[in-house]
Amino acid sequence: MTGPSIPGPSGPVRPGPGLPAPAAPAPGVPPLTVSDVTVRFAGLTALDGVSFTVEPGSVHAVIGPNGAGKSTCFNVLSGVYRAASGSVRFGDAELTGLAPHAVAALGIARTFQNLALPPHTTVADSLLLGRHRLMRSGFLATGLRLPAATREDRRHRERVREIAAFVGLEADLAAPAGSLPYGKQKLVELARALCMEPRLLLLDEPVAGMTADERRRTAAVVAGVRDGLGISIVLVEHDMGVVMRLADAVTVLDFGRRIGGGTPAQVQNDPAVVRAYLGEEEPAA
């Protein structure tokens, strides 16, 4: 008899209609290489020599029990925290020590667990905020409706509509973002990150708090981002069914250390991973 395992897939996840077949990584998407990263807070070691590589155009999940170090790892990747030692490289670019805006300028976008959508701002305008770093015209030129600024604004709004359609929000563009159901608000957060035209997308618990139907729809969107756009994705998520269906590779953390890694099938039955999630098995009587 085999021992216990963490939950596996409950069915396939497919992109929405009209998306292309699985694609190669988008041009210019490099690997993300995390090498021997250690993070300390007032003498407490939150990450201890963690290493993994996110291959271009793949979904790489970082999982672990509560307190394992997942959020700390995510904050290091996005520039919120600085590692005490080790290296994080995105292709030839060293991310260690960069501020969040400098990390974003390299084509790395992230979502957050806690939604921060302006309650009375339309979905369209919320998504347009994601394109701010790509805009050449200033607010004054746009406000004065100068021809070049008007043309640029039109192009950005058209791209917003395309991305909204991609994630299934096209019919909601005129609605206040804060008035939408929770699952759709999470999609707005995801779409806003996509509006940055990232090469690497960091998704922090994208299906947390959703209904089963919302989880399926959001998982399909994430699959579509990888398969249709070729963007690399780092995924932190507690829903193991979603992780096992979406991830190409998994890194498992526990107490700040990497205790396992590999394909979903490999980590699902890794004894060290099973112990971290379920505790030690009782010996047979």
N, C-alpha and C positions, 0 to 999 in steps of 0.2 A: 504494500500500500504506500502510495506517495504521501508526503507531508503536505501541509497547507501551503497555499500560494496566495499572492495578492490578486485582487480581482482582475480578470482579463477582459478582452473585448466582448461587447454584447451585440455587435453587428457592424457592418461597414459604414464608413463615412464617405459620402460622395459630394463633390462640388455641385453647385447649382447648375441649372440648365444653361447652355450657351458657353460654358467655360471650356477652354482648350484642354486637350488630353495632357497628362503629366508632362511637364516640360523640364528641360535642363535648367540649371541655375541661371538667373538673369545675368546678362553681361556685367562684369565688374563686381560681382559678389564674391568677396574673398572668404577664407575660413576665419572663424573666431577661435583663437587659441588662448586658453586659460592655463597658466603654468605656475604651479606651486604657490598659489595665492593664500596668504595668511592675513587675517584681519583681527585686530585686538581692540577691545574697549575697556579702558581702565583696568588692565591686567587680565580681563576675560578674553579668551580666544574664541571668537565667533566662527572663524573659518581657519582650518589648520592644514595648509599644504594642499589645497584643492587644485586638481588639474583635469581638464577635459577639452575636447575640440569639437566645435560645431562645423560640420561640413557644409559647403555652399549649397543653398537650395534645399536644406533639410529642416525637419522639425526635431529639435533636441530638447527633451524634457528634463527638468531638474526636479526631483521628487525627494520626499523624506518626511518623517513624522514632524509634528509641531516642534519648533525649536531646533530643527536640524541645521539651519543656516541658509535656507533657500532665499529668504528675503534679503539677507546680508549679501549673498552672492549676486542677486539681481541688482542691488544698489551699487555694488562695485562695478558691474558691467555698464551701468548707466551714468556713472560718475558722481553719484550721491555720496558714496563712501570711498575712501582711499585705502588701498591695501597697505599693510605694514611691510610686506615683502611679496615677491612674486611678480608676475607679468600678465597683462591682458593685452593681446594684440589682435587687431582686426586687419588682416592682411599685413601690410608694412607699417601700419599706424599703431603706435603704443598708446593705449587708452589710460594706463595707470597715471593718476594725477591730473587727468583732464577734468574740467568742470562739465556739468551736464550739457550746457549749450554747445561746448566744443565737441562732445561726444555726438550730439544730435547733428552737428554740421558734417560729420563723417558719414551720415546716412543711417544712423541708429535711432529708432523710435521705440517708445515704450508705452504700455498702458498701465493703469494703476488698479489696485484692488478696490479702493474707495473712489466712487465717481465724483468728479468735480465739474459737472456740466453747468454752465450758466442757465438758471431755471427758465428765464424768459427769452433767451436767445433761440432763434430758429435752428433747426438741424443744419440747414445750409450754411448759416453764419458760423455755427459751432465747427463745422468741418473746414470752413475757410480759414479758421484760426490755425489749423494744421499746416496751411500753406504759407504761413508768414515768412519763414526763413527762405522761401523760394521767390518771394516777391522783390522786384527791383524798384518799383515805384513806391514812394513814401505815402503816408496817409494824407498829407497836404495835397499832393498831386492827384491822388484818387478823389479826394473831396472836391477839388476844383474841376474834376472831370476833364483833365487834360487828355488829348487824344491818345497818346501812348499809354497813359495810365488806364484809360477806359478799355483799350484793347487788351491790356494785360489782365485787368479785372475780369473781362469776359472769358478769357482763356482759362483762368483759374476757376471760375464758376462752372464752366463746362466740365473741367476735370473733376470738380466736386460732384457734379451730377453723375459722371461715369462711375466714380467710386461708390457713391450712394447706391446706384443700381447694382453694382458688384456685390454689395453686402445685403441687399434687399431693403434699402431704406428710401428708394426713389420716391415712393408715395408719401413719405413723411418729411420731405425737405422743408415745407413751409410751416410745419408744426413746431411749437416750443419744445426744445429737447427735454426739458424737465417734466413735460406732461406725458411723455411716452411711458409705456410699461417698462419695468426694470430691465427685462431682457433686451429690449430695443435700445434702452439707454446704454447698455454695455456695448451694443453694436456701434452706437455713435462714437463711443470712446475708441473702439477698434478702427472705425473708418477714419476718425480724425488722425490717428497714428499713420494710417495708410496714405493720407493726404500729404504727408511729409515726403512721399516717394522714397521710403527707406530701402536700404539694402539688407538690413537686419532688423527684425521686429522682436521686441521683448514683451511677452504677454504674461501679465501677472494675474493668475487665477481668472481667466476670461469667462468661465462658466459658473463661478461661485454664486450661489444664491438663486440660480435659475431653476425653472421648472424643467421636467424631463424633455418636453418638446423644445423649449428654448435652448437647452444644452445641445440637442441634436442639430438644430439649425446653426448655432454658433460654431459647433465643431465642423460642420460642412463648409462654413465660410473660411475657417482657418485652413482646412484642407485645400480649398480653392486658392488661397493666397500662395501656398507652397506650389501647388500643381499648375496653377494658371499664371502666376506672376514670377515664380522662381526665386522668391525672397526667402532668406534664411530666417528661422524662427527659434527663439529660446522660450520654452513654455514652462511656467511654474503652475502646477494645478494639483488639487487634492482629489479630484474625481479620477480614480484610477482607470475606470472604463474608458473615459475620453483619452487619457494619456496613452493607454495601450492601443487604442485605435489610430491615434494620430501620429505618434512619435516614430521617427526613424531610428533614433538612439535615445538612451536614457542614462542619466547620471543620478546616482542615489547618494544622498547625504544623510548623516546621522551624527549628532553632537559636533557639527562643524567639519566632519571628515568625510571623504568620499569612501563609501563602503562597497560600492558596486557600480557596474556600468555595462552597457552593451545594448543589444536589441531588446525590444519589449519582451520577447519570448525568453531571452536569457535572464533578464532581471526578475521576471515574474516568478521563477522557481529557484532563484539564488538563495541558499540557506541564510546568508547574512542579511539579505533584504527582508526575507520572511520573518526573521527574528526581530528586526527593527520595527516592523509593522505589527506583528502579532504576538511577540514575546516567545519565550522558549516553549517548545512542545513538551507536554507532560509525557513521561515515559509510559509505555504500554504496561498494563497490569499483568 
